[in-house]
C-alpha cells in the first residue's frame, strides 16, 4: 500500500468532494507521540495489503494550510497525530494520539 502525500489544498478539496472512502493521517515529525503512532500505523498498513481505500498523510508542520483545511472541511478539531475516515465530504470516524489505529478506522466502515 502506498501512502499518498497531501501537499496542496486542491488535494484536500479533491478528497472532500470524493464520494469514496479515504483515510487521512495527520502527522507531526516534531512529536514523539506522532512518531509512535506513525510507526504503528505503517506496520498495520503493511500487514493489510488488501486494503482498497486510499491512505493519505499530511505533515502538519510543513503543510499547515492543508492540515487546517482538513480540520475545517471535515469539521474536526485539529490534533496530531490524528486519523480520519472520510466519505462524501463527511468525517465518519476520527481518533487522535494513542487511539490512532488502522484496525479501528476500518471497523468504522461497518
C-alpha positions in Angstrom: 0.0 0.0 0.0 1.4 3.4 -1.0 0.9 6.4 1.2 -0.3 9.5 -0.7 1.2 12.7 0.5 -1.1 15.7 0.7 0.8 18.8 -0.3 -1.9 21.2 -1.6 -5.3 22.5 -0.7 -6.5 21.3 -4.1 -5.8 17.7 -2.9 -7.8 18.3 0.2 -10.6 19.6 -1.9 -10.5 16.5 -4.1 -10.7 14.2 -1.1 -13.6 16.4 0.3 -15.5 16.1 -2.9 -15.0 12.4 -3.4 -17.9 10.0 -2.9 -15.4 7.3 -2.0 -13.9 6.4 1.4 -10.4 7.9 2.2 -8.2 7.6 5.2 -6.2 10.7 6.3 -3.4 10.6 8.8 -2.2 13.9 10.2 1.4 13.6 11.4 3.8 15.9 13.2 7.5 15.0 12.8 8.3 17.0 15.9 6.1 14.9 18.2 7.1 11.7 19.9 3.5 10.5 20.2 3.0 11.2 16.5 6.2 9.2 15.7 5.0 6.2 17.7 1.5 6.4 16.1 3.1 6.6 12.6 5.3 3.5 13.2 2.3 1.5 14.4 0.1 2.7 11.6 2.8 1.9 9.0 3.0 -1.6 10.4 -0.8 -2.1 10.3 -0.9 -0.8 6.7 1.9 -3.1 5.6 0.1 -6.1 7.2 -3.2 -5.2 5.4 -2.1 -5.2 1.8 -5.6 -5.9 0.5 -7.0 -2.5 1.6 -8.5 -0.7 -1.4 -9.1 2.6 0.4 -6.5 5.4 -0.3 -4.4 6.4 2.7 -3.2 10.0 2.7 -0.6 11.5 5.0 -0.1 15.2 5.7 2.8 16.7 7.6 1.1 19.2 9.9 4.3 21.3 10.2 5.3 21.6 6.5 1.7 21.7 5.3 -0.1 23.7 7.9 -2.6 25.2 5.5 -3.6 21.8 4.2 -3.9 20.5 7.7 -6.1 23.4 8.7 -8.2 22.8 5.5 -8.7 19.2 6.5 -9.9 20.2 10.0 -12.2 22.9 8.5 -13.6 20.9 5.6 -14.4 17.8 7.7 -15.5 19.6 10.8 -12.9 18.2 13.2 -10.7 19.8 15.8 -7.1 19.7 14.7 -5.0 17.3 16.6 -1.8 15.5 15.9 -1.4 12.6 15.4 -4.9 12.2 14.1 -6.6 9.7 11.7 -9.8 10.4 9.9 -12.0 8.2 7.8 -14.0 10.4 5.3 -16.5 9.9 2.6 -18.6 12.3 0.6 -17.4 15.4 2.4 -18.1 13.9 5.9 -15.8 12.6 8.5 -17.3 9.4 9.7 -14.5 8.5 12.2 -11.6 10.3 13.8 -9.2 9.4 16.5 -6.1 11.0 17.9 -2.9 10.5 19.9 -2.7 6.9 21.3 -6.1 6.0 19.7 -4.8 6.2 16.2 -5.3 2.7 14.7 -6.0 1.4 11.2 -8.0 -1.5 12.6 -10.4 0.8 14.4 -10.6 3.1 11.4 -11.6 0.2 9.2 -14.1 -1.1 11.8 -15.9 2.3 11.4 -16.8 1.3 7.8 -19.1 -1.5 9.0 
